[in-house]
Amino acid sequence: MRILVVDDEPKLTSIIQRSLTEVGYAVDVAHTSDAALEQVDVESYDLLILDVMLNGSPMDGYELCAEVRRSDPDVPILMLTAMGTIANRVTGLDGGADDYVVKPIHVLELLARVRALLRRSPKADHPVLTVGEVALDPASREVTCRGQDIELTAKEFAVLEYLMRNAGRVVSTSELIDHAWDSNYEGYSNVVQTYVRYLRRKLDAVGASDVIQTRRGAGYVMEVHS
């Protein structure tokens, strides 16, 4: 899952980015409305978190929300702002926001609201993803196979979730990087291969061998068996 955070406070943005990244989301950051619109034009996001006051920007968060909503009516938008009057809330929600949260907010509550929005998103698939005997619950972030829990790191979970959401379709390495890592990723080129190997090892241990197939030169696919 890929999230865009738009806020002009670098310290707060860094905290939000780190908190979301630690639980497996790929997170991009924009500090102005112009930068946010450029990101939205070139990337596909599963959720946006917007501040209202964006100093140095031609648009405030309300206007940015409305602009994004015109081009993407389905992407979940959470407004996170210090502006907390009833009038502010009404303006944000009427402008297209799916949730309106007043700062300060505890990280655990923010994560819960993000999970709730992603569950309700029209882009979301079934609440619990199942491929063969492997089941993944995006809400609880639990993965099981044949009744056995599979302990995954945040990044392993992100890779597996994207493959399961696209079961039966070949997913390229670059597509996985786009959705499981953020736009600033400049690491080694075989990172996806490495994480797929980790996943296969853990799936093999619970009897789910060969669930993730390699399509040489094309990418990876989670096979849907009858």
Phi and psi in degrees as a GROMACS rama.xvg file:
@    title "Ramachandran Plot"
@    xaxis  label "Phi"
@    yaxis  label "Psi"
@TYPE xy
-116.973  131.51  ARG-2
-124.621  141.528  ILE-3
-110.797  126.161  LEU-4
-107.127  123.99  VAL-5
-117.775  109.859  VAL-6
-159.418  144.531  ASP-7
-94.8707  7.32865  ASP-8
-102.534  101.939  GLU-9
-57.0406  -39.901  PRO-10
-65.5193  -47.3217  LYS-11
-65.4689  -41.7736  LEU-12
-60.036  -39.9786  THR-13
-63.6671  -39.9151  SER-14
-65.1232  -45.6687  ILE-15
-63.3653  -45.1036  ILE-16
-60.1264  -46.0061  GLN-17
-64.6941  -41.6533  ARG-18
-64.0666  -42.1514  SER-19
-70.8154  -38.9361  LEU-20
-64.9357  -37.802  THR-21
-63.6135  -25.0497  GLU-22
-101.396  9.70587  VAL-23
109.775  -1.5122  GLY-24
-83.144  147.93  TYR-25
-89.4903  127.463  ALA-26
-126.832  125.789  VAL-27
-107.191  157.85  ASP-28
-129.667  139.945  VAL-29
-134.592  139.985  ALA-30
-103.71  -7.62184  HIS-31
-134.781  162.078  THR-32
-65.8124  -37.5987  SER-33
-60.5264  -46.5276  ASP-34
-63.6558  -38.3655  ALA-35
-63.1273  -44.8039  ALA-36
-64.8239  -36.8718  LEU-37
-63.0406  -42.2058  GLU-38
-63.8581  -44.5201  GLN-39
-64.365  -32.1853  VAL-40
-67.9645  -31.9373  ASP-41
-107.041  -14.3901  VAL-42
-122.556  156.757  GLU-43
-104.735  116.62  SER-44
-106.943  147.042  TYR-45
-90.024  -18.5681  ASP-46
-165.007  146.38  LEU-47
-119.616  139.749  LEU-48
-116.714  117.175  ILE-49
-118.676  136.765  LEU-50
-87.0327  160.039  ASP-51
-86.6554  -51.7726  VAL-52
-84.1008  109.119  MET-53
-118.018  88.2213  LEU-54
-60.055  136.054  ASN-55
81.1523  8.52414  GLY-56
-106.911  146.099  SER-57
-69.2197  -20.8196  PRO-58
-122.935  146.553  MET-59
-88.4924  -179.547  ASP-60
-63.8456  -33.8883  GLY-61
-62.7397  -46.8456  TYR-62
-66.687  -38.804  GLU-63
-63.3962  -43.3004  LEU-64
-57.7618  -47.172  CYS-65
-63.5531  -39.1913  ALA-66
-65.6912  -44.4906  GLU-67
-63.3171  -40.7093  VAL-68
-63.3929  -30.8333  ARG-69
-66.7914  -34.4584  ARG-70
-92.9362  -24.2457  SER-71
-141.174  92.1825  ASP-72
-72.6507  -10.947  PRO-73
-103.273  -22.5025  ASP-74
-65.1778  129.736  VAL-75
-66.1221  137.041  PRO-76
-126.708  123.989  ILE-77
-111.115  122.467  LEU-78
-93.8204  124.054  MET-79
-121.901  107.837  LEU-80
-150.362  160.082  THR-81
-83.0034  -8.28986  ALA-82
-86.5015  102.462  MET-83
-119.268  18.7214  GLY-84
-71.8657  163.172  THR-85
-58.2748  -40.6965  ILE-86
-61.5879  -40.3584  ALA-87
-62.4008  -45.1397  ASN-88
-62.0667  -44.8942  ARG-89
-62.0713  -43.3088  VAL-90
-60.019  -44.0864  THR-91
-66.1783  -46.0424  GLY-92
-69.6593  -39.8014  LEU-93
-68.0787  -25.584  ASP-94
-80.7559  -4.81772  GLY-95
122.777  -3.81474  GLY-96
-70.5929  145.026  ALA-97
-90.2796  -23.0585  ASP-98
-150.387  149.314  ASP-99
-133.97  114.425  TYR-100
-121.524  135.29  VAL-101
-96.5791  132.475  VAL-102
-71.558  150.85  LYS-103
-79.9146  153.871  PRO-104
-132.258  141.798  ILE-105
-71.9159  144.123  HIS-106
-56.0364  -40.6919  VAL-107
-63.6518  -37.193  LEU-108
-69.0716  -40.9643  GLU-109
-59.4172  -45.3426  LEU-110
-62.149  -39.4419  LEU-111
-64.8157  -41.0313  ALA-112
-67.0854  -37.5504  ARG-113
-62.2869  -46.528  VAL-114
-60.9214  -41.8097  ARG-115
-63.5182  -43.3932  ALA-116
-64.904  -40.3989  LEU-117
-67.2922  -34.3353  LEU-118
-65.3627  -36.536  ARG-119
-87.4291  -8.46289  ARG-120
-63.3076  138.169  SER-121
-59.8011  -21.0472  PRO-122
-78.7312  -15.8499  LYS-123
-73.2709  148.329  ALA-124
-89.7442  -155.139  ASP-125
-61.0215  149.643  HIS-126
-52.2511  -43.3535  PRO-127
-114.359  124.13  VAL-128
-86.9847  135.248  LEU-129
-134.713  128.393  THR-130
-131.733  112.225  VAL-131
62.0885  -124.821  GLY-132
-100.032  6.96763  GLU-133
-94.8312  126.975  VAL-134
-123.646  135.145  ALA-135
-128.056  125.775  LEU-136
-105.429  107.022  ASP-137
-63.4395  -28.2468  PRO-138
-73.1641  -50.9063  ALA-139
-87.2229  -12.4096  SER-140
60.1766  39.9093  ARG-141
-109.088  144.105  GLU-142
-126.314  131.546  VAL-143
-133.924  158.345  THR-144
-148.454  121.287  CYS-145
55.1108  37.6429  ARG-146
81.4904  -1.13492  GLY-147
-101.04  135.605  GLN-148
-74.5996  141.926  ASP-149
-115.586  115.576  ILE-150
-82.6248  117.609  GLU-151
-120.701  149.78  LEU-152
-73.4359  167.691  THR-153
-58.5415  -41.3608  ALA-154
-73.6388  -37.3095  LYS-155
-60.7828  -42.4816  GLU-156
-61.1125  -44.3461  PHE-157
-61.2692  -43.2605  ALA-158
-65.8764  -46.1693  VAL-159
-64.1721  -41.9501  LEU-160
-60.0352  -43.4078  GLU-161
-67.1846  -40.2421  TYR-162
-63.4191  -39.1252  LEU-163
-71.926  -35.0128  MET-164
-66.7335  -20.0624  ARG-165
-118.087  31.423  ASN-166
-55.6257  136.989  ALA-167
88.6093  -8.61593  GLY-168
-116.597  138.403  ARG-169
-72.1778  126.238  VAL-170
-109.291  123.952  VAL-171
-75.5433  161.398  SER-172
-59.662  -43.4595  THR-173
-65.4305  -34.4846  SER-174
-67.2101  -40.3076  GLU-175
-64.5103  -40.9184  LEU-176
-63.2627  -40.1579  ILE-177
-60.3333  -35.48  ASP-178
-100.14  -21.6849  HIS-179
-106.56  -13.5574  ALA-180
-124.671  160.367  TRP-181
-87.4933  176.016  ASP-182
-68.9935  -14.7401  SER-183
-90.4931  3.2556  ASN-184
-64.5768  124.354  TYR-185
-133.827  31.3167  GLU-186
-80.499  -164.045  GLY-187
-71.2487  149.695  TYR-188
-71.0465  -23.7673  SER-189
-97.6176  25.9393  ASN-190
-62.5759  -38.0061  VAL-191
-65.6866  -44.4226  VAL-192
-57.3135  -40.447  GLN-193
-63.5171  -46.2523  THR-194
-71.8974  -32.5178  TYR-195
-64.6151  -38.0325  VAL-196
-63.8151  -42.6954  ARG-197
-59.4189  -45.4634  TYR-198
-62.4001  -45.4763  LEU-199
-59.3822  -40.1568  ARG-200
-61.6428  -43.4371  ARG-201
-73.2323  -36.0635  LYS-202
-69.4481  -39.8825  LEU-203
-58.7212  -36.6651  ASP-204
-64.8486  -21.7536  ALA-205
-111.148  16.1545  VAL-206
88.6186  13.2648  GLY-207
-105.126  59.3159  ALA-208
-73.4035  147.421  SER-209
63.0833  21.0088  ASP-210
-70.6147  -39.5908  VAL-211
-97.1703  115.374  ILE-212
-102.757  144.911  GLN-213
-94.669  132.39  THR-214
-109.867  99.965  ARG-215
-53.3426  126.946  ARG-216
81.706  -4.76629  GLY-217
-121.775  -41.8237  ALA-218
146.162  -142.13  GLY-219
-130.983  153.613  TYR-220
-144.907  138.344  VAL-221
-92.0624  115.676  MET-222
-74.252  139.032  GLU-223
-101.573  106.434  VAL-224
-95.6364  143.946  HIS-225
